[in-house]
Amino acid sequence: MASLKADVITGVAATAIQRPEKRVLLADGRALPYDKLLIATGAKPRRLPIPGGERALLLRNQDDMLVLRQRF
């Protein structure tokens, strides 16, 4: 995902977020710096139960991320 300037990390738990330092500590001992951080928990997305909620975008995979990027 180099074109999006994003790294996707799966299969390892985050153990802490160090906000002033902008670092995420991982269970495998790594400390990763970040500019912007998205934590995706893997939960099933739910639609908003309000008028217009059907137009809300979901972020589940790279294709969804490309749509979001295009809309922003």
ROSE-4610 file (N, C-alpha, C; in Angstrom, 1 decimal, always signed):
// ROSE-4610
residu = [M/M/M/A/A/A/S/S/S/L/L/L/K/K/K/A/A/A/D/D/D/V/V/V/I/I/I/T/T/T/G/G/G/V/V/V/A/A/A/A/A/A/T/T/T/A/A/A/I/I/I/Q/Q/Q/R/R/R/P/P/P/E/E/E/K/K/K/R/R/R/V/V/V/L/L/L/L/L/L/A/A/A/D/D/D/G/G/G/R/R/R/A/A/A/L/L/L/P/P/P/Y/Y/Y/D/D/D/K/K/K/L/L/L/L/L/L/I/I/I/A/A/A/T/T/T/G/G/G/A/A/A/K/K/K/P/P/P/R/R/R/R/R/R/L/L/L/P/P/P/I/I/I/P/P/P/G/G/G/G/G/G/E/E/E/R/R/R/A/A/A/L/L/L/L/L/L/L/L/L/R/R/R/N/N/N/Q/Q/Q/D/D/D/D/D/D/M/M/M/L/L/L/V/V/V/L/L/L/R/R/R/Q/Q/Q/R/R/R/F/F/F]
num = [1/1/1/2/2/2/3/3/3/4/4/4/5/5/5/6/6/6/7/7/7/8/8/8/9/9/9/10/10/10/11/11/11/12/12/12/13/13/13/14/14/14/15/15/15/16/16/16/17/17/17/18/18/18/19/19/19/20/20/20/21/21/21/22/22/22/23/23/23/24/24/24/25/25/25/26/26/26/27/27/27/28/28/28/29/29/29/30/30/30/31/31/31/32/32/32/33/33/33/34/34/34/35/35/35/36/36/36/37/37/37/38/38/38/39/39/39/40/40/40/41/41/41/42/42/42/43/43/43/44/44/44/45/45/45/46/46/46/47/47/47/48/48/48/49/49/49/50/50/50/51/51/51/52/52/52/53/53/53/54/54/54/55/55/55/56/56/56/57/57/57/58/58/58/59/59/59/60/60/60/61/61/61/62/62/62/63/63/63/64/64/64/65/65/65/66/66/66/67/67/67/68/68/68/69/69/69/70/70/70/71/71/71/72/72/72]
x = [+0.8/+0.0/+0.9/+2.0/+2.9/+2.3/+1.4/+0.8/-0.1/-0.6/-1.5/-0.8/+0.5/+1.4/+0.8/+0.4/-0.2/+0.4/+0.6/+1.1/+0.0/-0.2/-1.2/-0.5/-0.8/-0.2/-1.3/-1.2/-2.2/-1.5/-2.2/-1.7/-0.9/-0.8/+0.0/-0.8/-0.9/-1.7/-1.0/-1.7/-1.1/-1.3/-0.2/-0.3/-0.4/+0.0/-0.1/+0.0/-0.6/-0.4/+0.2/+1.3/+2.0/+1.7/+0.8/+0.2/+1.2/+1.9/+2.8/+3.9/+4.4/+5.5/+5.0/+3.7/+3.1/+3.7/+3.6/+4.1/+3.1/+3.1/+2.2/+3.2/+3.0/+3.8/+3.1/+3.8/+3.2/+3.6/+2.8/+3.1/+4.4/+4.9/+6.2/+7.4/+7.2/+8.3/+8.6/+8.0/+8.2/+7.5/+8.1/+7.5/+7.4/+6.2/+6.1/+5.6/+6.3/+5.9/+4.7/+3.9/+2.8/+2.5/+2.0/+1.5/+0.0/-0.7/-2.2/-2.4/-3.3/-3.5/-4.9/-5.1/-6.4/-6.3/-7.2/-7.2/-8.5/-8.3/-9.5/-9.6/-10.7/-10.8/-11.3/-11.8/-12.3/-13.7/-14.4/-15.8/-16.7/-17.8/-18.7/-19.3/-19.2/-19.8/-21.3/-21.8/-23.3/-23.7/-24.8/-25.3/-25.9/-25.8/-26.5/-28.0/-28.7/-30.2/-30.9/-30.4/-31.0/-31.3/-32.1/-32.3/-31.0/-30.7/-29.4/-28.3/-28.5/-27.4/-27.0/-27.8/-27.5/-26.4/-26.1/-25.1/-23.8/-23.7/-22.5/-21.5/-20.2/-19.2/-18.6/-18.3/-17.6/-16.2/-15.4/-13.9/-13.6/-13.6/-13.3/-12.1/-11.7/-10.6/-10.0/-9.0/-8.3/-9.2/-10.2/-11.1/-11.9/-12.4/-13.1/-12.2/-11.0/-10.0/-9.8/-9.8/-9.6/-10.8/-12.0/-13.2/-13.2/-12.8/-12.8/-11.7/-10.6/-9.5/-10.0/-10.7/-11.3/-12.3/-13.1/-14.2/-13.6/-12.5/-11.9/-11.2]
y = [-1.2/+0.0/+1.3/+1.2/+2.3/+3.5/+3.3/+4.5/+5.2/+4.6/+5.2/+5.8/+5.5/+5.9/+5.3/+4.0/+3.4/+2.0/+1.6/+0.2/-0.5/-1.8/-2.6/-3.7/-3.8/-4.8/-5.7/-7.0/-7.9/-9.0/-9.7/-10.8/-10.6/-9.3/-9.0/-7.9/-8.1/-7.2/-5.9/-4.8/-3.6/-3.6/-3.3/-3.4/-2.0/-1.0/+0.4/+1.4/+2.6/+3.7/+4.8/+5.3/+6.4/+7.6/+8.4/+9.5/+10.7/+11.2/+12.3/+11.9/+10.7/+10.2/+9.7/+9.6/+9.0/+7.7/+6.8/+5.4/+4.4/+3.2/+2.1/+1.0/+0.4/-0.7/-2.0/-2.9/-4.2/-5.3/-6.4/-7.5/-8.2/-8.1/-8.7/-7.9/-6.7/-5.9/-4.7/-4.6/-3.5/-2.2/-1.1/+0.2/+1.0/+1.2/+1.8/+3.2/+4.1/+5.5/+5.7/+6.7/+7.0/+8.5/+8.9/+10.2/+10.3/+9.3/+9.1/+7.6/+7.3/+5.9/+5.5/+4.3/+3.7/+2.3/+2.1/+0.7/+0.1/-1.0/-1.7/-3.0/-3.2/-4.3/-5.6/-5.5/-6.7/-7.0/-6.1/-6.3/-6.2/-6.7/-6.6/-5.2/-4.6/-3.2/-3.2/-2.1/-2.0/-0.7/-0.8/+0.4/+1.4/+2.6/+3.6/+3.5/+3.4/+3.3/+4.6/+5.5/+6.8/+7.1/+8.0/+8.3/+8.8/+8.2/+8.5/+7.6/+6.7/+5.9/+4.8/+4.5/+3.6/+4.1/+5.4/+6.1/+6.1/+5.8/+5.8/+4.8/+5.2/+4.4/+3.5/+2.3/+1.3/+1.2/+0.9/+0.7/-0.7/-1.7/-3.1/-3.6/-3.0/-3.6/-2.4/-2.8/-1.8/-1.2/-1.9/-1.3/-0.2/-0.4/+0.6/+1.8/+1.6/+2.6/+3.5/+2.9/+3.6/+4.5/+4.0/+4.8/+6.0/+5.8/+6.9/+7.9/+7.5/+8.4/+9.2/+8.6/+9.3/+10.4/+10.0/+11.0/+12.1/+11.9/+13.0/+13.9]
z = [+0.0/+0.0/+0.0/-0.6/-0.6/-1.3/-2.3/-3.0/-2.1/-1.0/-0.1/+1.1/+1.2/+2.3/+3.6/+3.6/+4.7/+4.9/+6.1/+6.4/+7.1/+6.7/+7.3/+8.1/+9.3/+10.2/+10.7/+10.5/+11.0/+11.8/+12.7/+13.4/+14.6/+15.0/+16.2/+17.0/+18.3/+19.1/+19.5/+19.5/+20.1/+21.6/+22.3/+23.8/+24.4/+23.7/+24.2/+23.1/+23.3/+22.4/+23.2/+22.8/+23.4/+22.6/+23.2/+22.4/+22.2/+23.3/+23.0/+22.0/+22.1/+21.3/+19.9/+19.8/+18.5/+18.1/+19.1/+18.9/+19.3/+18.6/+19.1/+19.5/+20.7/+21.1/+20.8/+20.2/+19.8/+20.7/+20.7/+21.6/+21.2/+20.0/+19.6/+19.9/+20.6/+21.1/+20.2/+19.1/+18.2/+18.7/+18.4/+18.7/+17.4/+16.9/+15.6/+15.7/+15.0/+15.0/+14.0/+14.2/+13.3/+13.2/+12.1/+11.9/+12.2/+11.6/+11.8/+12.1/+12.9/+13.4/+13.2/+12.6/+12.6/+13.2/+14.2/+14.8/+14.4/+13.6/+13.1/+14.0/+14.7/+15.6/+15.0/+13.8/+13.1/+13.4/+14.1/+14.4/+13.2/+13.2/+12.0/+12.0/+10.8/+10.8/+10.9/+11.5/+11.6/+10.9/+10.2/+9.5/+10.5/+10.2/+11.1/+10.9/+12.0/+12.0/+11.9/+11.0/+10.8/+9.3/+9.0/+7.6/+7.0/+5.9/+5.2/+5.6/+6.6/+7.1/+6.1/+5.1/+4.1/+3.2/+3.2/+2.4/+3.1/+4.4/+5.1/+4.6/+4.5/+4.0/+5.1/+4.7/+5.6/+5.3/+6.3/+6.1/+6.5/+5.5/+5.8/+5.1/+4.0/+3.2/+2.4/+1.6/+0.8/-0.3/-0.8/-1.8/-1.1/+0.1/+0.9/+1.1/+1.4/+1.7/+0.5/-0.7/-1.9/-2.2/-1.9/-2.1/-1.1/+0.1/+1.1/+0.7/+0.2/-0.2/-1.4/-2.3/-3.5/-3.0/-2.1/-1.6/-0.8/-0.1/+0.7/-0.3]
